[in-house]
């Protein structure tokens, strides 16, 4: 599995290497990175999930970017040739021309900026899985929008109840085979059809915590990489991510590192519940 | 006949190509040509921009406009503001009805206040301390989260606000949420 995404460090050049977790830091090529929201939280969640399954093979392609696009550009260029069959594209500045140039031979999971770029370029069908929240789903459903913050008026009023309608609308455009719409209820989607919904446990504070969407992407991607089929991985991943909030006794001021550290326990509990 | 059909096909292909080239682009409209030229000097090299003639239906007195990438709008606005240039408007080229999202929702969660604007969320405690920032997908969001978390919203200096630290549309929507959260604390 390859994770490609930026780190919030100005001027950091391209870093490519294997990642390990040491306390609240990620180590790549002897460099330390914080496990904060974004790519850091995603990597942390992947490492913790793989650890449970006795795996650790994850390659990172990262560069520093604080929004100016310099690091993102380096990552796009590094994605022109990929030596793995599963790629996750995460926090990256959306560039329509650059996303069209990447190597589409692996299964590609896109979240955050990676998903924005894929949709804006209208090439969503080249991807394997998107993980939008409700607001991002509205953006995916708007054929004109190129960023979730730049949309038409009707998007502004959306709420969770409109998710099935928005999924139908999104799938009239170019969308990946699979989608997880995360929110009060998580929707599992295959080729435009809702195949499962997950509502429990409901931990409201998780919405406040920066990085809980990243952990969901990390857990689902890891489950796929260890052999779960996509639908199993999506449903199980949503259940585990919700369980994290319960195990960590999450409050709105809980930080994502506290959530990530509970992954093995929440995973164990969820798998046990399913077997019963 | 075949020649005519070929031309028609070529025209259709060119229109499609032209439409695709406008995807994700916006236009800055200025009050006068002088401002447009000054803006070009300031922005070139830093952003991917092009000086163009605005379409007739949105022409507002000036015959020069600047085409830019929508994602860069926030950084460009700040750059022009620093240099004292006030454009008339920023519009999306793929559809003039597209505009930055400004709808804000507020809710209380376990005694904390969550303010949401579009895809961005900011959570503060009752004293105004920023405890979490979530949502979004552009690279400046994790940067802004690191910079702002733990600070009291009443004490953040102007140069440390999302508006002044961020570059992308995600930063723009976060700033809207930030402003609302500050207003709630000051009430």
Interface residues (C-beta under 8 A of the other chain):
Chain A: X6 X7 X8 X34 X36 X37 X38 X39 X40 X65 X66 X67 X68 X69 X71 X72 X91 X92 X93 X94 X95 X96 X111 X112 X113 X114 X115 X116 X120 X121 X122 X133 X135 X136 X139 X144 X145 X146 X147 X148 X149 X150 X151 X152 X153 X155 X156 X157 X204 X205 X207 X208 X209 X210 X211 X212 X213 X251 X252 X253 X254 X255
Chain B: X23 X24 X69 X70 X71 X72 X73 X75 X92 X94 X95 X97 X98 X99 X100 X101 X102 X103 X109 X110 X112 X114 X118 X119 X120 X121 X123 X125 X131 X132 X133 X134 X135 X136 X137 X138 X139 X140 X141 X142 X143 X145 X146 X149 X165 X166 X167 X168 X169 X170 X171 X172 X173
